[in-house]
């Protein structure tokens, strides 16, 4: 595919009279190569057919300028030993951040879920989140998305901040501890989400399924009216299951497997 692109690029360049390249993509095997060149360096992003050409083209130009500024044009005429460093540098221009918000009453296990996804040790005692905790799961990427998890404090005094934190959320996970009282309180939180973040997909986690008297995930789903999944966040063996739930939600949001 790269060979085909380079062949088409060379042919294209024989017809270009201006030093400023038009932002025309080259289509290869159902993909778009959107490219820019400067000081002998050619940089191309392989883009989805539905991506906006101008938006990607601006990213390519910006990345190319930053590459030359950071590493220098001479660096690319030799064998690049720190290719991983350059790859990481380019990643910042390619990746988009996807905001996943965790919200629920205090003590339902939001921070524990966060630690579960990050492969951290589950907390042995409840320590309230102060206002907000933001984490990126370093090992988790979905296509060109970096998943950023926002853990909202559930205490009453922080709820006036929720409308601010909800802004820009791509997905909301509503966390309940699976008790009837908490599910009823969670239903009220869902009403706030619908008001402050209309149209944002909401998934529910019925946590603490190991406790006596826990409502089944299917009943919680019927009571809340949103897709609901059972979880025991203090169990490290549940990490793969929770990761699958998270990525399923992302897949539905992105619309691409």
Rosetta blueprint (number, residue, H / E / L):
1 X L
2 X H
3 X H
4 X H
5 X H
6 X H
7 X H
8 X H
9 X H
10 X H
11 X H
12 X H
13 X H
14 X L
15 X L
16 X L
17 X L
18 X L
19 X L
20 X L
21 X L
22 X L
23 X L
24 X L
25 X L
26 X E
27 X E
28 X E
29 X L
30 X L
31 X E
32 X E
33 X E
34 X E
35 X E
36 X E
37 X E
38 X E
39 X L
40 X L
41 X E
42 X E
43 X E
44 X E
45 X E
46 X E
47 X E
48 X L
49 X L
50 X L
51 X L
52 X L
53 X H
54 X H
55 X H
56 X H
57 X H
58 X H
59 X H
60 X H
61 X H
62 X H
63 X H
64 X H
65 X H
66 X H
67 X H
68 X H
69 X H
70 X H
71 X H
72 X L
73 X H
74 X H
75 X H
76 X H
77 X H
78 X L
79 X L
80 X L
81 X L
82 X L
83 X H
84 X H
85 X H
86 X H
87 X H
88 X H
89 X H
90 X H
91 X H
92 X H
93 X H
94 X H
95 X L
96 X E
97 X E
98 X E
99 X E
100 X E
101 X E
102 X E
103 X E
104 X E
105 X L
106 X L
107 X L
108 X L
109 X L
110 X H
111 X H
112 X H
113 X H
114 X H
115 X H
116 X H
117 X H
118 X L
119 X L
120 X L
121 X L
122 X L
123 X L
124 X L
125 X L
126 X L
127 X L
128 X L
129 X L
130 X L
131 X L
132 X E
133 X E
134 X E
135 X E
136 X E
137 X E
138 X E
139 X E
140 X E
141 X E
142 X E
143 X L
144 X L
145 X E
146 X E
147 X E
148 X E
149 X E
150 X E
151 X E
152 X E
153 X L
154 X L
155 X L
156 X H
157 X H
158 X H
159 X H
160 X H
161 X H
162 X H
163 X H
164 X H
165 X H
166 X H
167 X L
168 X L
169 X L
170 X L
171 X E
172 X E
173 X E
174 X E
175 X E
176 X E
177 X L
178 X L
179 X L
180 X H
181 X H
182 X H
183 X H
184 X H
185 X H
186 X H
187 X H
188 X H
189 X H
190 X H
191 X H
192 X H
193 X H
194 X H
195 X H
196 X H
197 X L
198 X L
199 X L
200 X L
201 X E
202 X E
203 X E
204 X E
205 X E
206 X E
207 X L
208 X L
209 X L
210 X L
211 X L
212 X L
213 X L
214 X L
215 X L
216 X L
217 X H
218 X H
219 X H
220 X H
221 X H
222 X H
223 X H
224 X H
225 X L
226 X L
227 X L
228 X E
229 X E
230 X E
231 X L
232 X L
233 X L
234 X L
235 X L
236 X H
237 X H
238 X H
239 X H
240 X H
241 X H
242 X H
243 X H
244 X H
245 X H
246 X H
247 X H
248 X H
249 X H
250 X H
251 X H
252 X H
253 X H
254 X H
255 X L
256 X L
257 X L
